[in-house]
Structures are given as C-alpha cells and as structure tokens.
Amino acid sequence: MKPSRRHRYEPVRWALLGIAVVVLVVFLLAQRQSTLDVSYGRSPSSAPAIEEGSAGELSDATVPSADEMTALVAASPVVRLPGATAHWNEQRVRQAVGESPVRILVAPPGLDKDERDRVRDVENATIRVLGTEVSGGLYQVSADTLPGWRAQFATGDVTDLLVTLIAALRKDPSPTDQDDLRWREPTDREVAAVAADLRATGLHVGAGATLTKVSDNVAKNAFPDGAYYVALPVQPFGEPVPRYGPALTRLFPDTPIVVMYGLWIEHHGPGASDFAELAGASFYNQFADRLSRYDYPQGRVLATYLNRVTDIRYAGLFERPLPYRPVDPLRVALPALPWVFGGCVATFLILSLRSLRRPGGGLGIRRGDPGRGGTPARLAGLTALAVEMSLLTDTRSNAALTRGIVTLQAARTALDEKLPDPHVRTLLDEAAGELDAGARTLGIASYRPDLYLRGRLS
C-alpha cells in the first residue's frame, strides 16, 4: 500500500512544531538581566561583597568617649589621638585659619563604625580627621588629582584638604592645590640593596612595610611577562622621598616596576606612561575614600590595583593583547532563534493547511475512518489555533500555550497509534482547556477554542 502524501508530511510537520516550541523556550529563558557586584579587594568581575573587618582594614587603635574627646578639644585647638597618622604644613594651615576659631581633632585610621561615630559626635571640633579623611560641618573634602592622592597616601599629607575645607567653612574662594611632596635621587647603596632583592626574588620589602608577598595569579594576569615589586612604608612627612621608579627602570629597562610608598602605588617601565596614569586615576578615584579612613594592609591594596591593571588590559587599550575568551554558543545563536522559530511555525502552518485542504477528504476527516472523523477535525482545528496564538503569546500566556501544544502532540500520537477514542478526546479536552486559558490571558475572545472551531467549521 502506497502511503498518502498527508502521512508523509506528518512526521515533518510535528517535528517542526516541536523545534519551534524548544526554540521559543530557549529564547525566553535567555531574556534575563543580571547585576554585577563590585567590591573592594579583588577584581570587580569576580569579587564577592566584603564585610567591614574581613579585609584586615581595622586596626587595634581606639578612641576615648565622646565626652572625653570633647573636653580635650575644648582645652586645645589641635588634638591628636594615639595612632593618628595625618600631617600638614602648619604654616599654610595657620594662614588659612587666620583669626577663625578652628579646632581640629585628628583620629587614627582603621576605626570601626562605633568608634568613628564617637569621633563625629564631638560637636566642638570644627574639623575631624579620620586617618586622612577630612570633614567638618556639612563638608567632606577629598583629593581628585594624582599629586593630591600621592601626597595623601605616600606621606599622610592632608594640607591641601585642610586648606580647602577651611576656605569652604569661611565661604572663601577655594585655594589652588600645592604639591609639597619633594623627591630625591636614591643613593647608589639604596638602589643596589633594592636591585639585589629584585634579582633574587622579584620583591623588595623595606623596613616598616606590611607587604609579605604578591599573589602569583593576580600578578600574572596584570603583567603576563613578569614585573618587579618594591614595597616601602609611609614616608616621613616633610622629608624628600627617594624616587626608585626611574632609577630601577634604568637598571631593568624591559621589566615593569611597581613601587609602593605606604598606600600609594606607582608603575614604571615599558609602556607605563599613559597606562600608569589611567590605572592610577581609575584606582584612586574609586577607592581613595576607603583608603583614607581605613588601615588596609599593603598586600590587599596591591592586589586590588593589579586587578585594575588587568581590567584595563582586558579592555584592549594601549595595544595590549586581549585575553582568550571561549565562544559562547548561545550568544552566537541567540539572534537567529526568532528566525528559526518563525520559519518552523510558518512551515508547520503551510503543511497543516495542505493537510486540511486535501481533495475529497473534507475538513480533517480521513477516508476509511468515518467513526473517528470528528476527532481528527478537532485536532487539526486546535493545532491551527495553537499556531496562530504562538504568534501573539507573551510571558503571561506562554505557559498555557506550551502545555496546550504538548498535550496536542500527545493526542496526535494517540490518534496515529489508534488508541481508544475516549482517550484521544480527553487529551483534546485538556489541550482545549489550556488554549482557552491562554486566550483569556491574551484577552482575545475569538481565540477561545469553542468560538474558534465554530468559526472554522462554519
């Protein structure tokens, strides 16, 4: 017996409908939005949120009660609490103060929230300095240039911050910042001691520095060809600072040199001019506020800086190579999924119309099977309804439509396998119920199965 044309198309038709359903589900699941959690201490692309105290930023320093500090401030115009690290040019600050009744309370860095709140509760203090964070009245001032950050974090100098805040409190014009940090060439003996450590281990840690090691993974991501690291403590305020970067670059011209003065980081070496300026400005613009009031260890700060260098390199700037990123098949295929869905639905609809319009058979009634003529017709009608609804479905009605299509497929299989007619009708009733729910969700009365099938058969 030669199979009819209709039976030859049946597997293809239902396979296309199944593909369309799968494509629709994949496409809807891919329409998600996510947020990126950026936190201090690691690369922003992977770091979890860090709670206060978990990054080693809190020190052992404490402060007296608010009443005790209030009494100290009342007795002296400048009160330095034990552990305070901020310094300033007294002559410039006195000139800015003039005859104004300014009282300054200087607290150590690394205080926890309760201790910081006690410092801020000292109402007779005109200016409060927490670490190197300067605030007073309704104002908080911060550096916004590389020289300003360098003075603040390399030597603890808050002169420009104090002068700017005093001018704001007196409602005077903002003064021009002055770079008071002075450099000196390191001696041959100093350079030789540092260079010997760099040749041996790639790391020199000066007396008083807190850096113990550099993470290999973080360092390799930032500088794949290797780099040398020099860690020095915060430099004495008012004294010339040895400038190791250029001196070491002359000894190691092909190797990046990273030098830390306290919490200030410099990058020297090949290709470091514009790159180092961008990395420094980006890093301190984001983290200077936290670095000013906490007591972070140098290792944590250096790891965060190196992650920022990695992020800039991964951005493809300064002709640096991009890292390898494996191809994501879903992202590549995602733009084509709507077209695949549309093509499958259109082909399914065309094949369904050919099946319904075959000559001599009537609407969905197969020859030689008069007893079951109504069931195939209803199956065909509900299938056509599902196809039309799929073009208008949304997230609210998609679930009902999908369940209806799956039930229709089960009914088609039962019909082809000549299962009992009541079983097929039960499946069609379930499919009709799901399609009716989808039509009511869409708000299209003509898509309710009873009305739709009545219109087709009429």
C-alpha positions in Angstrom: 0.0 0.0 0.0 1.4 3.4 -1.0 1.4 5.9 1.8 -0.6 9.0 1.3 1.0 12.5 0.9 -0.6 13.5 4.2 1.1 10.7 6.1 4.5 11.5 4.5 4.3 15.1 5.8 3.0 14.2 9.3 6.4 13.5 11.0 8.0 16.6 9.4 5.1 18.8 10.4 5.1 17.7 14.1 8.9 17.8 14.3 8.9 21.4 13.1 6.3 22.3 15.8 8.5 20.6 18.4 11.5 22.5 17.2 9.5 25.8 17.4 8.5 25.1 21.0 12.1 24.3 22.0 13.4 27.4 20.3 10.7 29.6 22.0 11.5 28.2 25.4 15.3 28.7 25.0 14.8 32.2 23.7 12.5 33.2 26.6 14.9 31.7 29.2 17.8 33.7 27.7 16.0 37.0 28.2 17.4 37.6 31.7 19.2 40.6 33.2 21.8 40.4 36.0 23.7 42.9 38.1 27.4 43.0 38.8 28.5 43.2 42.4 31.6 45.4 42.6 33.5 45.3 45.9 36.9 46.3 47.2 39.8 44.0 47.4 39.6 41.9 44.2 38.9 42.1 40.6 35.4 43.7 40.1 34.5 40.9 37.7 34.7 38.2 40.4 34.9 39.6 43.9 32.2 38.9 46.5 30.9 41.5 48.8 33.3 42.1 51.7 32.0 42.9 55.2 33.8 45.5 57.3 36.7 44.0 59.1 37.1 41.0 56.8 39.9 42.6 54.6 42.2 43.5 57.5 41.3 47.2 57.3 40.5 47.7 61.0 43.4 48.5 63.3 43.8 48.0 67.1 43.5 51.7 67.7 40.7 53.0 69.9 39.4 56.4 70.8 38.1 57.9 74.2 34.5 58.5 74.8 32.8 61.5 73.1 32.7 63.4 76.4 36.5 62.9 76.9 37.3 64.0 73.4 35.0 67.0 73.8 37.0 68.0 76.9 40.3 67.6 75.0 39.2 69.7 72.1 37.9 72.4 74.4 41.4 72.5 76.0 43.5 72.6 72.8 42.9 73.8 69.2 44.6 70.7 67.8 44.1 67.3 69.4 46.0 64.2 68.1 44.7 61.0 69.4 47.1 58.0 69.8 47.8 56.3 66.4 46.9 59.4 64.3 48.8 59.4 61.0 47.7 62.6 59.3 50.2 65.5 59.0 50.0 69.0 57.4 52.0 72.1 56.7 51.3 74.2 59.9 52.3 77.5 58.3 49.8 77.1 55.4 47.0 75.9 57.7 47.6 78.9 60.1 47.4 81.3 57.2 44.2 79.7 56.0 42.7 79.8 59.6 43.6 83.4 60.3 41.6 84.6 63.2 38.9 82.0 62.8 38.1 79.8 65.9 39.1 76.5 64.3 39.7 73.3 66.3 41.0 70.1 64.8 40.5 66.6 66.1 42.9 64.0 64.5 42.0 60.3 64.9 43.8 57.2 63.7 42.8 55.1 60.7 41.1 51.7 60.9 38.4 52.6 63.4 35.2 50.6 63.4 31.8 52.2 62.8 31.1 52.8 66.5 34.4 54.5 67.1 34.0 56.6 64.0 30.6 57.7 65.2 32.1 58.7 68.6 34.6 60.9 66.8 31.8 62.5 64.7 29.8 63.2 68.0 32.4 65.6 69.2 30.5 68.7 68.3 33.0 71.4 69.4 35.5 70.0 66.8 35.4 72.3 63.7 37.4 69.8 61.6 37.7 66.0 62.1 40.5 64.0 60.5 39.9 60.2 60.5 43.1 58.7 59.1 43.5 61.1 56.2 39.7 61.7 55.7 39.0 65.3 56.3 35.5 66.6 57.2 33.8 69.4 59.0 30.4 70.9 59.2 28.4 69.7 56.2 31.5 69.2 54.1 33.9 66.4 53.4 36.9 67.1 51.1 38.9 64.7 49.1 41.7 64.8 46.6 40.9 64.5 42.9 44.3 64.5 41.2 47.2 62.1 41.2 49.6 64.6 43.0 46.9 65.1 45.7 46.4 61.3 46.2 50.2 60.8 46.1 50.8 63.3 49.0 47.9 61.9 51.0 48.8 58.2 50.8 52.6 58.3 50.4 53.3 60.7 53.4 49.9 61.2 55.1 49.8 64.9 54.0 46.4 66.5 54.3 47.5 70.1 53.9 45.5 70.8 50.7 42.4 69.1 52.2 42.5 71.2 55.4 43.1 74.4 53.5 40.2 73.7 51.1 37.8 72.8 53.9 38.7 75.9 55.9 38.1 78.1 52.9 34.7 76.3 52.4 33.7 76.8 56.1 34.7 80.5 55.9 32.9 80.8 52.5 36.2 81.9 50.8 37.2 81.0 47.3 38.8 77.6 47.0 42.6 77.9 47.0 44.9 76.3 44.4 46.4 73.0 45.5 50.1 72.9 46.0 52.3 69.8 45.5 54.6 70.0 48.6 56.0 66.5 48.1 59.7 66.6 47.4 61.7 63.9 45.6 65.3 62.9 45.8 67.5 60.5 43.9 68.2 57.3 45.9 71.8 56.7 46.7 73.8 54.0 44.9 73.8 51.9 48.1 70.0 52.2 48.4 69.5 51.2 44.7 71.9 48.3 45.0 70.1 46.9 48.0 66.8 47.0 46.3 68.1 45.7 43.0 69.7 42.7 44.7 66.3 41.6 46.2 64.6 42.1 42.9 67.1 39.9 41.1 66.8 37.3 43.7 63.0 37.1 44.4 61.4 39.9 42.3 60.3 41.6 45.5 61.9 44.1 47.9 60.1 44.9 51.2 61.5 47.9 53.1 61.6 48.2 56.9 58.1 49.1 58.2 56.2 47.9 55.1 53.4 45.4 55.5 53.6 43.6 52.2 54.6 40.0 52.6 54.1 38.5 49.1 52.5 39.2 45.8 49.8 36.8 44.6 51.1 34.9 41.6 47.8 34.6 39.9 46.9 38.3 40.3 50.4 39.4 39.2 50.4 37.1 36.2 47.1 38.5 35.0 48.3 42.1 35.3 51.8 41.5 33.9 52.0 38.3 31.9 55.7 38.7 31.2 56.5 39.4 34.9 57.2 42.5 37.0 59.3 43.7 39.9 57.8 45.0 43.1 59.1 47.4 45.8 57.1 48.0 49.0 58.1 50.8 51.3 56.3 52.2 54.4 54.6 55.6 54.5 57.4 58.1 54.0 58.3 60.7 56.8 56.3 63.9 56.3 58.3 66.9 55.1 61.3 64.9 54.0 62.4 64.2 50.4 61.1 60.9 49.1 63.6 58.6 47.3 62.3 58.1 43.7 63.1 54.5 43.0 61.0 54.1 39.9 63.2 55.9 37.3 66.4 54.5 38.9 65.2 50.9 38.8 63.9 51.4 35.2 67.4 52.3 34.1 68.6 49.0 35.6 65.8 46.9 34.3 64.5 48.7 31.2 62.4 45.8 29.9 60.6 44.9 33.1 57.6 46.7 34.7 58.5 48.2 38.1 55.7 48.6 40.7 56.7 50.8 43.7 54.5 51.3 46.8 55.0 54.2 49.2 52.6 53.3 52.0 49.3 53.0 50.1 50.5 55.0 47.1 51.3 52.8 44.1 53.5 53.8 41.1 54.0 51.9 37.9 57.2 52.4 35.8 58.8 50.7 32.9 58.0 49.9 29.3 54.7 51.4 28.1 53.9 52.8 31.5 53.4 56.5 30.8 49.8 56.8 29.8 48.8 53.3 31.0 50.1 54.0 34.6 48.3 57.4 34.7 45.0 55.8 33.7 45.4 52.9 36.1 46.3 55.2 39.0 43.5 57.7 38.3 40.9 54.9 37.9 42.0 53.1 41.0 42.2 56.0 43.5 39.1 57.7 42.1 37.2 54.6 43.2 39.0 53.6 46.4 40.6 56.7 47.8 37.6 57.3 50.1 38.0 53.9 51.8 41.8 54.0 51.8 41.7 57.4 53.6 39.8 56.2 56.7 40.8 52.5 57.0 44.1 50.8 57.6 44.3 48.4 54.8 47.4 46.2 54.5 49.6 46.8 51.5 49.0 43.3 50.1 45.3 43.9 49.8 45.8 47.3 48.2 48.3 46.0 45.8 46.1 43.0 44.8 43.3 45.4 44.0 45.5 47.7 42.0 46.8 44.8 39.9 43.3 43.7 39.3 42.5 47.1 38.0 45.6 46.9 35.7 44.2 43.6 34.5 40.8 45.1 33.8 42.4 47.9 31.7 44.5 45.4 29.8 41.4 43.2 29.1 39.7 46.3 27.7 42.1 46.2 24.8 43.6 49.7 25.5 47.1 50.7 24.7 47.5 47.9 22.1 47.8 45.3 24.8 46.6 41.8 23.9 43.1 40.7 24.8 42.8 37.5 26.8 41.3 34.5 25.2 37.5 34.2 25.7 35.9 30.9 24.6 32.9 31.2 22.2 29.5 31.1 23.9 27.3 29.1 21.5 24.1 30.5 23.0 25.1 34.2 22.5 26.2 33.4 18.9 22.9 31.6 18.1 20.6 33.9 20.1 20.0 36.5 17.3 19.0 33.7 14.9 16.5 32.0 17.2 13.5 34.2 16.4 14.1 33.5 12.7 14.3 29.7 13.3 11.1 29.9 15.3 9.3 31.9 12.6 10.4 29.5 9.9 9.3 26.4 11.8 5.9 27.9 12.6 5.4 29.1 9.0 6.3 25.7 7.6 4.1 23.9 10.1 1.2 26.2 9.2 1.7 25.6 5.5 1.8 21.8 5.9 -1.2 21.9 8.2 -3.2 23.8 5.6 -2.2 21.3 2.9 -3.4 18.5 5.1 -6.7 20.2 5.8 -7.4 21.1 2.2 -6.7 17.7 0.6 -9.2 16.8 -2.1 -12.2 14.6 -1.3 -11.5 14.3 2.3 -13.4 17.1 3.8 -12.2 19.2 6.7 -9.8 17.0 8.7 -11.8 13.7 8.1 -9.7 10.8 6.9 -11.1 8.4 4.4 -11.9 5.0 5.6 -12.3 6.1 9.2 -15.8 7.5 9.4 -16.2 6.7 13.1 -13.4 9.0 14.1 -13.9 11.8 11.7 -14.8 14.4 14.3 -11.7 13.8 16.4 -9.1 14.5 13.6 -11.1 17.6 12.7 -10.9 18.9 16.2 -7.2 18.0 16.5 -6.5 19.9 13.3 -8.5 22.9 14.4 -6.9 23.1 17.8 -3.5 22.8 16.2 -4.2 25.7 13.8 -5.4 27.7 16.8 -2.1 27.0 18.7 -0.1 28.1 15.8 -2.0 31.4 15.5 -1.8 32.0 19.3 2.0 31.4 19.3 2.5 34.5 17.1 0.8 36.7 19.8 1.8 35.0 23.0 3.6 36.8 25.8 5.2 35.8 29.1 1.8 35.6 30.8 0.2 33.3 28.3 3.3 31.4 27.2 3.0 28.7 29.9 -0.6 27.8 29.0 0.2 27.7 25.2 3.2 25.5 25.8 1.1 23.0 27.9 -1.6 23.0 25.2 0.9 22.2 22.4 2.5 19.4 24.4 -1.0 17.9 25.0 -1.9 18.2 21.3 1.3 16.3 20.4 0.2 13.6 22.8 -3.2 13.5 21.2 -1.7 13.3 17.7 0.4 10.3 18.8 -2.5 8.6 20.4 -4.6 9.1 17.2 -1.9 7.7 14.9 -1.4 4.7 17.2 -5.2 4.0 17.1 -5.6 4.3 20.8 -9.2 4.3 22.2 -11.2 7.3 21.0 -12.2 8.4 24.6 -8.5 8.7 25.5 -7.8 11.0 22.5 -10.9 13.1 23.3 -9.7 13.5 26.9 -6.3 14.8 25.6 -8.1 17.2 23.3 -10.3 18.4 26.1 -7.2 19.1 28.2 -5.5 20.9 25.3 -8.6 23.0 24.7 -8.7 24.0 28.3 -5.1 25.2 28.2 -5.6 27.1 25.0 -8.8 28.6 26.4 -6.8 29.8 29.4 -4.2 31.3 27.1 -6.8 33.1 25.0 -8.4 34.6 28.2 -5.0 35.8 29.3 -4.4 37.4 25.9 -7.8 39.0 26.0 -8.8 37.7 22.5 -12.3 36.1 22.7 -12.1 34.8 19.1 -9.2 32.6 20.2 -11.3 30.7 22.7 -11.5 27.1 21.3 -15.3 26.8 21.1 -15.6 30.1 19.2 -12.6 29.4 17.0 -13.6 25.9 16.0 -17.2 27.0 15.4 -15.9 29.7 13.0 -13.7 27.3 11.1 -16.4 24.6 10.7 -19.0 27.2 9.5 
